[in-house]
């Protein structure tokens, strides 16, 4: 799959704009990519290409300037992150990107999912194509602890939480030059 344009990227990540979501990319500067993930989650680095991000809570910064920079993520260290992030295959990564568009991370809750399935998967694949050809994917979803290719259309990706919310689920995409963090939150 070819690398997306900035316009295609923006159209693809727009699927996260209706729910409490986070989609950001930062540069990869360390051999141990987890060192690059934490600054992305804390909003300390910018997209190396200058492309769009989705931060559903962006308005909170203006309304409540005391909101911590990394909100909604808790302060985590590299060891805690590494303990709870497990590698998954590309197909599972694409499914997870679709599942986190729902606040409970269940595709069965997505309105008219049967009709939208291919469109949502196509957007997920555009997102993942940015990190190709040599990339790896990691998630905090519990199912990834037992298997490398969980079916997130059948299994809700609940697992270790990185926030104070009821649930959160995320995917980390890692290439030689960039790291992407894609997260959904259940803030109810």
Secondary structure, DSSP 8 states (H G I E B T S, - for coil): -----HHHHHHHHGGGTTSSEEEEEEE--SSSTHHHHHHHHTT-S--TT----EETTHHHHHH-TTS-TTTTB----HHHHHHH-EEE-HHHHHHHHHHTTSTT--GGGSTTHHHHHHHHHHHHHHHHHTT-SS-EEEE-BTHHHH-SS--TTTS---B--SBSSSEEEEEEEE-SSEEEEEEEEE--
